Amino acid sequence: MKLKELREKACLTQTELGKATGLGQTAISNYESGYRTPDLNKVGRIVAVLRAKGVPVTLEDIFSDLADQAA
């Protein structure tokens, strides 16, 4: 599932997810668009916030989406 879909499932804006993870809205936008790839630590923060919002997500969900975007 794409990061944007997961974020929307959690009812979060890019700004809200950015603040909750300490990454900022621009970083979230860059990850969603495939312009940048987050490191494992940042993906872990994203996953933690999404899980706290009740979205069942794993590191693999995020990384598989990022790998698909890079292809």
Backbone as a ProteinNet text record, in pm:
[ID]
protein_1_A
[PRIMARY]
MKLKELREKACLTQTELGKATGLGQTAISNYESGYRTPDLNKVGRIVAVLRAKGVPVTLEDIFSDLADQAA
[TERTIARY]
85	0	89.7	49.2	129.9	125	235.4	244.8	129.5	95.1	-15.1	-145.6	-171.9	-294.3	-294.1	-180	-169.9	-192.4	-133.7	-150.8	-297.2	-360.9	-502	-590.4	-553.4	-628.2	-622	-511.2	-494.3	-559.7	-622.2	-686.6	-587.3	-468.1	-364.6	-330.7	-301.3	-247.7	-96.5	-33.2	112.9	174.2	117.4	168.1	156.9	42.2	21.7	117.2	134.2	226.5	369.5	402.5	535.8	565.8	470.6	489.5	498.8	412.5	409.7	538.3	603.4	726.6	851.8	835.1	949.6	1021.8	954.3	1017.3	977.8	861.9	815.4	732.1	647.5	555.6	630.1	736.8	811.1	871	924.9	982.3	875.1	759.1	650.4	609	595.7	560.4	664.2	791.4	898.2	894.5	863.6	855	735.6	622.9	502.9	520.6	592	610.5	724.1	803.7	916.6	1041.1	1035.9	1150.1	1265.6	1231.9	1331.2	1289.8	1388.8	1364.1	1409	1319.6	1358.2	1447.6	1532	1612.9	1527	1583.9	1509.9	1455.6	1533.8	1490	1365.6	1365.1	1251.1	1128.3	1148.4	1035.8	978.4	1065.7	1019.9	932.9	969.3	888	752.2	752.4	626.2	535.6	592.5	515.3	457.9	537.3	490.3	370.1	375.2	263.8	140.3	157.4	43	-20.2	62.4	9.3	-67	-14.1	-81.2	-218.1	-233.7	-362	-451.2	-406.6	-489.5	-472.4	-370.5	-346.8	-248.3	-290.4	-198.8	-95.8	26.1	130.5	262.2	346.6	478.6	585.4	708.9	820.3	820.4	789.9	789.2	684.3	571.7	468	522.9	595	650.1	763.7	856	971	932.8	833.7	793.6	732.5	659.2	603	714.4	814	924.4	1003.9	1021.4	1093.7	1015.7	883.3	799.3	810.5	816	825.8	959.2	1065	1198.6	1215.1	1133.7	1146.2	1095.2
-117.5	0	124	223.6	344.8	425.7	495.9	577.3	676.4	739	835.5	768.4	648.9	577.2	542.6	501	468	592.3	703.6	829.4	871.6	862.7	900.9	806.7	679.4	582.4	620	681.1	726.4	862.6	919	1051	1160	1153.8	1252.9	1329.8	1457.4	1535.3	1513.1	1556.8	1548.7	1628.3	1742.9	1827.9	1757.7	1695.3	1625.6	1507.9	1428.9	1315.5	1365.7	1472.2	1530	1576.1	1644.9	1691.9	1574.6	1475.3	1360.7	1278.6	1279.3	1202	1286.3	1418.2	1507.5	1524.1	1491.2	1495.4	1616.8	1671.5	1786.4	1747	1839.8	1815.3	1792.6	1868.3	1855.2	1716.1	1662.6	1527.7	1425.2	1434.3	1339.9	1350.8	1471.8	1492.4	1428.8	1448	1390	1237.4	1177.7	1031.4	980.4	1049.3	1006.4	1016.5	1117	1136.6	1052.7	992.3	912.3	994.6	1123.2	1211.6	1177.9	1136	1096.5	963.5	894	767.8	782.3	756.6	768.5	652.4	678.5	569.9	487.4	378.5	285.3	353.5	440.2	510.4	593.9	665.9	751.3	668.5	557.6	468.9	413.8	380.5	331.8	433.2	560.7	666.4	678.5	669.5	677.4	560.9	440.9	321.1	334.6	382.9	396.7	490.1	601.5	697	636	571	510.6	400.9	319.7	215	275.5	384.3	450.9	503.6	532.4	579.2	462.9	339.1	222.9	163.1	205.8	152.1	35.9	-84.8	-199.2	-190.6	-154.2	-132.5	-188.7	-235.1	-286.1	-206.6	-224.7	-161.7	-205.8	-333.3	-387.4	-319.5	-283.1	-212.9	-82.1	-9.6	118.6	97.1	6.1	-14.9	-75.6	-164.6	-222.2	-114.8	-22.5	89.1	176.7	205.1	290.2	222.7	91.3	18	22	11.4	17.9	154.9	260.9	396.1	418.3	355.7	374.8	300.6	198.5	116.2	188.1
0	0	0	-70.3	-80.8	48.5	74.3	195.4	203.5	93	93.5	136.1	84.4	121	269.6	321.2	463.4	549.3	508.3	581.8	581.9	465.6	456.3	537	541.2	621.5	769.7	809.6	947.9	971.5	867.5	875.1	915.3	855.6	882.6	755.7	771.6	660.3	657.6	550.6	545	660	688	796.3	930.5	956	1083.3	1098.1	991.9	998.4	1014.5	944.7	957.3	1098.7	1160.4	1298	1394.7	1376.4	1466.9	1460.6	1345.4	1328.6	1345.4	1350.7	1358.8	1226.3	1116.8	985.1	902.5	925.8	848.4	727.8	685.8	574.5	444.4	420.9	295.5	281.6	390.1	386.2	351.4	414.9	387	241.1	191.3	50.6	-41.8	-10.9	-92.4	-90.5	23.7	32.5	-47.7	-35.8	-108.2	-259.3	-303.1	-447.4	-504.2	-415.2	-461.4	-489	-456.9	-479.6	-385.7	-264.7	-164.9	-103	-46.7	22.3	167.3	262.5	403.2	445.6	545.4	599.6	696	744.9	829.7	954.8	1015	1135.1	1107.1	997.2	962.9	928.8	858.6	828.6	958.7	1052.2	1182.4	1254	1245.3	1307.5	1239.2	1106.7	1031.5	1069.1	1072.2	1107	1247.9	1342.6	1480.7	1489.7	1418.7	1421.4	1356	1241.8	1173.6	1259.2	1323.8	1412.2	1528.9	1585.5	1697.6	1655.5	1527.1	1473.6	1430.4	1456.2	1427.4	1289.4	1216.1	1081.8	1093.4	1055.3	1061.8	949	982.8	883.3	936.3	845.4	880.8	806.6	847.5	775.5	630.2	607.8	472.2	384.4	443.5	366.5	310.2	392.3	349	250.2	282.8	195.5	61.7	58.3	-70.7	-159	-99.2	-175.6	-230.8	-150.3	-194.8	-305.6	-295.6	-400.3	-530.8	-523.1	-643.3	-709.7	-630.2	-684.9	-754.4	-702.1	-759.2	-890.8	-912.9	-1034.7	-1158.2
[MASK]
+++++++++++++++++++++++++++++++++++++++++++++++++++++++++++++++++++++++

